[in-house]
Amino acid sequence: MKTAIVYYSQHHGNTKKLLDAIAAGHDVTLIDVTRNPAPNLSHYDRIGLASGIYFSDVAKQITAFARGPLPAGKEVFFLGTCGASPTESFFKNLRKITDSKGCRFLGQYICTGYDTFGPFKLVGGLRKGHPDAAEIRAAVEFYAGL
Ligand SMILES: Cc1cc2nc3c(=O)[nH]c(=O)nc-3n(C[C@H](O)[C@H](O)[C@H](O)COP(=O)(O)O)c2cc1C
């Protein structure tokens, strides 16, 4: 099962921490969408989309990848980190896009991530130390269980 994960992790690299832990134990290709916004993933079976949450949604670069270069009909899964309470509804717009492309949804994982956006910076940030070891482990378990 050839797997790639296309990701956007620019705030503190929080989401990338989950991906590095997954890639440490699994054969998976990580693709930074800011460096390669239009990779050809036609030869992959499963495609993960991973992002920090910005304004209650995934990064617009991930949305653009899903709308455009993501090949139709692939198996997909989502990973993310957020400063607020993790809710899977942050992925709802992304899910609509992948459903509309006939992709088979395998599951999603989201946990907290260090957040110093705007006023949170003044108070030392939210979710300091996150994702923590337990959250990273849970992400790896999520991936292993796909
Ligand atoms: C511009 C901006 C907007 C954000 N908006 C939200 C939001 O709407 N909801 C939320 O829970 N977290 C929000 N966050 C916090 C990030 O989702 C969180 O820090 C995440 O772990 C960042 O992931 P990254 O380090 O992989 O980019 C925001 C952060 C930034 C910088």
The ligand as an SDF file (V2000), in Angstrom:
LIG
                    3D

 31 33  0  0  0  0  0  0  0  0999 V2000
   -3.2360   32.3620   11.7390 C   0  0  0  0  0  0  0  0  0  0  0  0
   -3.6300   31.2560   12.6900 C   0  0  0  0  0  0  0  0  0  0  0  0
   -4.9740   30.9050   12.8330 C   0  0  0  0  0  0  0  0  0  0  0  0
   -5.3550   29.8650   13.7010 C   0  0  0  0  0  0  0  0  0  0  0  0
   -6.6890   29.5330   13.8010 N   0  0  0  0  0  0  0  0  0  0  0  0
   -7.0550   28.5270   14.6190 C   0  0  0  0  0  0  0  0  0  0  0  0
   -8.4320   28.1490   14.7270 C   0  0  0  0  0  0  0  0  0  0  0  0
   -9.3290   28.7090   14.0950 O   0  0  0  0  0  0  0  0  0  0  0  0
   -8.7490   27.1390   15.5850 N   0  0  0  0  0  0  0  0  0  0  0  0
   -7.8000   26.4790   16.3100 C   0  0  0  0  0  0  0  0  0  0  0  0
   -8.1460   25.5630   17.0600 O   0  0  0  0  0  0  0  0  0  0  0  0
   -6.4750   26.7980   16.2230 N   0  0  0  0  0  0  0  0  0  0  0  0
   -6.0980   27.8020   15.3900 C   0  0  0  0  0  0  0  0  0  0  0  0
   -4.7570   28.1270   15.2760 N   0  0  0  0  0  0  0  0  0  0  0  0
   -3.7500   27.3430   16.0390 C   0  0  0  0  0  0  0  0  0  0  0  0
   -3.1200   26.2550   15.1620 C   0  0  0  0  0  0  0  0  0  0  0  0
   -4.1000   25.4240   14.5880 O   0  0  0  0  0  0  0  0  0  0  0  0
   -2.1940   25.3540   15.9960 C   0  0  0  0  0  0  0  0  0  0  0  0
   -1.1740   26.0990   16.6000 O   0  0  0  0  0  0  0  0  0  0  0  0
   -1.6090   24.2480   15.1180 C   0  0  0  0  0  0  0  0  0  0  0  0
   -1.0100   23.2720   15.9450 O   0  0  0  0  0  0  0  0  0  0  0  0
   -0.5880   24.7760   14.1310 C   0  0  0  0  0  0  0  0  0  0  0  0
   -0.0640   23.7010   13.4170 O   0  0  0  0  0  0  0  0  0  0  0  0
    1.3730   23.7450   12.7000 P   0  0  0  0  0  0  0  0  0  0  0  0
    2.4070   24.1110   13.7220 O   0  0  0  0  0  0  0  0  0  0  0  0
    1.5210   22.3570   12.1780 O   0  0  0  0  0  0  0  0  0  0  0  0
    1.2370   24.7580   11.5990 O   0  0  0  0  0  0  0  0  0  0  0  0
   -4.3640   29.1680   14.4460 C   0  0  0  0  0  0  0  0  0  0  0  0
   -3.0020   29.5240   14.2990 C   0  0  0  0  0  0  0  0  0  0  0  0
   -2.6360   30.5480   13.4280 C   0  0  0  0  0  0  0  0  0  0  0  0
   -1.1700   30.9110   13.2820 C   0  0  0  0  0  0  0  0  0  0  0  0
  1  2  1  0
  2  3  1  0
  2 30  2  0
  3  4  2  0
  4  5  1  0
  4 28  1  0
  5  6  2  0
  6  7  1  0
  6 13  1  0
  7  8  2  0
  7  9  1  0
  9 10  1  0
 10 11  2  0
 10 12  1  0
 12 13  2  0
 13 14  1  0
 14 15  1  0
 14 28  1  0
 15 16  1  0
 16 17  1  0
 16 18  1  0
 18 19  1  0
 18 20  1  0
 20 21  1  0
 20 22  1  0
 22 23  1  0
 23 24  1  0
 24 25  2  0
 24 26  1  0
 24 27  1  0
 28 29  2  0
 29 30  1  0
 30 31  1  0
M  END
$$$$
